[in-house]
Amino acid sequence: MSGVAFDINAIDSQARRMIQSGQFEQAEALVRPYLASGRGPLALWKLLAAAIRPQGCIAETRAIQQMLVEQVPGDFATRFDLSETLLLLGEFERGWREYRHRYSLAHTTQIERKVQRPRWNGEPIPGKTLLIHDEQGYGDTFQFMRMVRWAKAKSGARVVLEINADTLPLARRMEGYDDLLERGSLPPAFDVHCEMMSLPMAMGLTLADLPGSTPYLTADPQRIAKWRQRLADLPRPLVALVWAGRPTHVNDANRSLHLDQLAPLAVPGVTFVSIQKGPAEAQAMSPPAGLPVIPLSSEIQDFEDTAAILSVVDLLVSVDSSPVHLAGALGRPAWVMLPMVPDWRWLLERSDTPWYPTLRLFRQKSRGNWCDVVDAMASELARF
């Protein structure tokens, strides 16, 4: 439609509504004709990228985002979008650099930790003190806790680890720091700092560096004993279930299921226990016919209980959620149900993950279709 006048604001508004409601093919069909010449308003290119990425057109998305960043280097939202696309493709070097723009967005600037010290750049700093602080969700923290020990070895510094209260007990049994404190506490004097998820950028993390030494977290022996006794009379194999993530997560609709959708997993001889937390845990009280589920959620007080349960059961079957990362960090087996276009950390087109040797990935073949995923897991479960 080159040379034809059009109302870009009307197109923008209509396409955004389509994207927000999951009508990605319709949004693409609306926008693409205006860009057929290879030229057109940058706003429409951004909309095209947003419409085709969920459809799995990752290479074209990368090319569009790269062009947008070259045209408007100060568009930090696009730079962050590019980072997630690069990381999904395994292009870690530039991906980590662009990922630093995660706190340059309108909705994230208020949650950025304002630190009046320089960020560590990966250089040796013997005799100095390095503050490492966690920053995002629990799964992110579990995933990147492995790098604290690496950072200490590379920096030669005294390392102070500041971490959220919910994961603090697990961190106490981890190596790699000299001082540990709860997020919100006043840290001791330090010379440089680094967010936990900026450690990959500082240290130049590559796929070849993964997974490192695993497991790097351990469960509390007393909690293990408690849950081993609690579950002792249940027939094995014991399979823990998590079918929904945190409802407030920006991508939750893309990653969560209803317990009824797991009905095909009902394999004779397998005992299922629910460790689902949040609003979806109530579904375990009325599971689908043929899928007996023993609800444990009300007995789980914290991540120490979750870690102990994962250390006792034979397998975790879960959507992309924090228990998956905890299982991987503990070196426990887990099967992960992933949408067609997953979060960047799971990469593309592979059934394993370099982050966690004990995890196995089951991916959607088409957007929103969990049937093939659940059926494939049921087949594997019958041989488990």
Backbone hydrogen bonds, N-H to C=O, Kabsch-Sander energy under -0.5 kcal/mol:
donor,donor_aa,acceptor,acceptor_aa,energy
4,V,1,M,-2.1
8,I,6,F,-1.1
11,I,7,D,-2.1
12,D,8,I,-2.9
13,S,9,N,-2.5
14,Q,10,A,-2.4
15,A,11,I,-3.0
16,R,12,D,-2.4
17,R,13,S,-1.8
18,M,14,Q,-1.9
19,I,15,A,-2.6
20,Q,16,R,-2.7
21,S,17,R,-1.4
22,G,19,I,-1.6
23,Q,18,M,-3.1
24,F,22,G,-1.5
27,A,23,Q,-2.1
28,E,24,F,-2.5
29,A,25,E,-2.4
30,L,26,Q,-1.8
31,V,27,A,-2.2
32,R,28,E,-2.9
34,Y,31,V,-1.4
35,L,32,R,-2.1
36,A,33,P,-1.1
38,G,35,L,-2.1
44,L,41,P,-0.8
45,W,41,P,-1.5
46,K,42,L,-2.4
47,L,43,A,-1.7
48,L,44,L,-2.4
49,A,45,W,-2.4
50,A,46,K,-2.2
51,A,47,L,-1.7
52,I,48,L,-2.2
53,R,49,A,-2.0
55,Q,52,I,-0.7
56,G,53,R,-2.1
57,C,52,I,-2.0
58,I,56,G,-1.8
61,T,57,C,-1.8
62,R,58,I,-2.6
63,A,59,A,-2.0
64,I,60,E,-2.3
65,Q,61,T,-2.8
66,Q,62,R,-2.6
67,M,63,A,-2.0
68,L,64,I,-2.5
69,V,65,Q,-2.3
70,E,66,Q,-2.1
71,Q,67,M,-2.1
72,V,68,L,-2.8
75,D,72,V,-2.1
76,F,74,G,-1.6
79,R,75,D,-1.7
80,F,76,F,-2.3
81,D,77,A,-2.2
82,L,78,T,-2.7
83,S,79,R,-2.0
84,E,80,F,-2.0
85,T,81,D,-1.7
86,L,82,L,-2.9
87,L,83,S,-2.6
88,L,84,E,-1.9
89,L,85,T,-1.6
90,G,87,L,-1.3
91,E,86,L,-2.8
92,F,90,G,-1.7
95,G,91,E,-1.7
96,W,92,F,-3.0
97,R,93,E,-1.0
98,E,94,R,-2.6
99,Y,95,G,-1.7
100,R,96,W,-0.6
100,R,97,R,-0.8
101,H,98,E,-2.0
102,R,99,Y,-1.7
103,Y,100,R,-0.8
104,S,101,H,-2.0
108,T,105,L,-1.2
109,T,105,L,-1.9
111,I,108,T,-1.4
112,E,108,T,-0.8
112,E,109,T,-0.6
114,K,112,E,-0.7
115,V,113,R,-0.9
117,R,115,V,-0.9
120,W,193,H,-3.1
125,I,155,S,-3.6
127,G,156,G,-0.8
128,K,125,I,-2.1
130,L,158,R,-2.9
131,L,129,T,-0.5
131,L,192,V,-2.6
132,I,130,L,-0.6
132,I,160,V,-2.9
133,H,194,C,-1.6
134,D,162,E,-2.0
141,T,137,G,-2.0
142,F,138,Y,-2.8
143,Q,139,G,-2.3
144,F,140,D,-2.1
145,M,141,T,-1.3
147,M,144,F,-1.4
148,V,145,M,-1.4
149,R,145,M,-0.5
150,W,146,R,-0.7
151,A,147,M,-2.7
152,K,148,V,-2.1
153,A,149,R,-2.1
154,K,150,W,-2.5
155,S,151,A,-2.7
156,G,152,K,-2.3
158,R,128,K,-2.8
159,V,157,A,-0.6
160,V,130,L,-2.9
160,V,158,R,-0.5
161,L,159,V,-0.5
161,L,179,D,-3.0
162,E,132,I,-3.0
162,E,160,V,-0.6
163,I,161,L,-0.5
163,I,181,L,-2.2
167,T,164,N,-1.0
168,L,164,N,-0.9
171,A,167,T,-2.1
172,R,168,L,-1.6
173,R,169,P,-0.5
173,R,170,L,-1.1
174,M,171,A,-1.9
178,D,159,V,-2.9
179,D,159,V,-1.7
181,L,161,L,-2.4
183,R,163,I,-2.6
185,S,182,E,-2.4
191,D,129,T,-2.3
192,V,129,T,-1.8
193,H,118,P,-2.0
194,C,131,L,-2.1
196,M,133,H,-2.5
198,S,195,E,-1.9
199,L,195,E,-0.7
199,L,196,M,-0.8
202,A,198,S,-2.4
203,M,199,L,-2.6
204,G,200,P,-0.8
204,G,201,M,-0.5
205,L,200,P,-2.3
209,D,206,T,-1.3
210,L,207,L,-1.4
216,Y,329,A,-1.7
217,L,329,A,-1.9
224,I,220,D,-2.4
225,A,221,P,-2.3
226,K,222,Q,-2.0
227,W,223,R,-2.6
228,R,224,I,-2.6
229,Q,225,A,-1.9
230,R,226,K,-2.1
231,L,227,W,-2.1
232,A,229,Q,-0.8
234,L,231,L,-1.6
239,V,237,P,-0.5
239,V,271,T,-3.0
240,A,238,L,-0.5
240,A,315,L,-2.8
241,L,273,V,-2.4
242,V,317,V,-2.0
249,H,246,R,-2.0
252,D,249,H,-1.8
254,N,251,N,-1.0
255,R,251,N,-0.8
255,R,252,D,-1.0
256,S,252,D,-2.2
257,L,243,W,-3.2
261,Q,258,H,-2.1
262,L,259,L,-2.2
263,A,260,D,-1.6
265,L,262,L,-2.3
266,A,263,A,-2.0
267,V,265,L,-1.2
270,V,267,V,-2.1
271,T,237,P,-2.7
272,F,270,V,-0.5
272,F,292,P,-0.8
273,V,239,V,-2.4
274,S,294,I,-2.4
275,I,241,L,-2.0
275,I,273,V,-0.5
281,E,278,G,-1.9
282,A,279,P,-1.1
283,Q,280,A,-1.7
284,A,281,E,-1.6
285,M,282,A,-1.7
286,S,283,Q,-1.3
291,L,288,P,-2.1
294,I,272,F,-2.5
296,L,274,S,-2.0
299,E,296,L,-2.0
300,I,296,L,-0.7
300,I,297,S,-1.3
301,Q,299,E,-0.7
305,D,302,D,-0.6
306,T,302,D,-1.7
307,A,303,F,-2.9
308,A,304,E,-1.9
309,I,305,D,-2.7
310,L,306,T,-2.5
311,S,307,A,-1.2
312,V,308,A,-0.8
312,V,309,I,-1.2
313,V,309,I,-2.8
314,D,238,L,-1.9
315,L,238,L,-1.3
316,L,333,P,-1.3
317,V,240,A,-3.0
318,S,316,L,-0.5
318,S,335,W,-2.5
319,V,242,V,-1.3
320,D,337,M,-0.7
321,S,319,V,-1.1
324,V,321,S,-1.2
325,H,321,S,-1.0
326,L,322,S,-2.3
327,A,323,P,-2.7
328,G,324,V,-2.4
329,A,325,H,-2.5
330,L,326,L,-1.8
331,G,327,A,-0.6
331,G,328,G,-0.8
332,R,327,A,-3.0
334,A,358,T,-1.6
335,W,316,L,-3.2
336,V,360,R,-2.9
337,M,318,S,-2.8
338,L,336,V,-0.6
338,L,362,F,-2.9
346,W,343,D,-1.9
347,L,344,W,-1.6
356,Y,353,T,-0.6
359,L,356,Y,-1.4
360,R,334,A,-2.2
361,L,351,S,-3.2
362,F,336,V,-3.1
363,R,361,L,-0.5
364,Q,338,L,-1.8
369,N,366,S,-1.9
370,W,368,G,-0.9
374,V,370,W,-2.8
375,D,371,C,-2.7
376,A,372,D,-2.3
377,M,373,V,-2.1
378,A,374,V,-2.4
379,S,375,D,-2.1
380,E,376,A,-1.9
381,L,377,M,-2.7
382,A,378,A,-1.8
383,R,379,S,-0.6
383,R,380,E,-0.8
384,F,381,L,-1.0
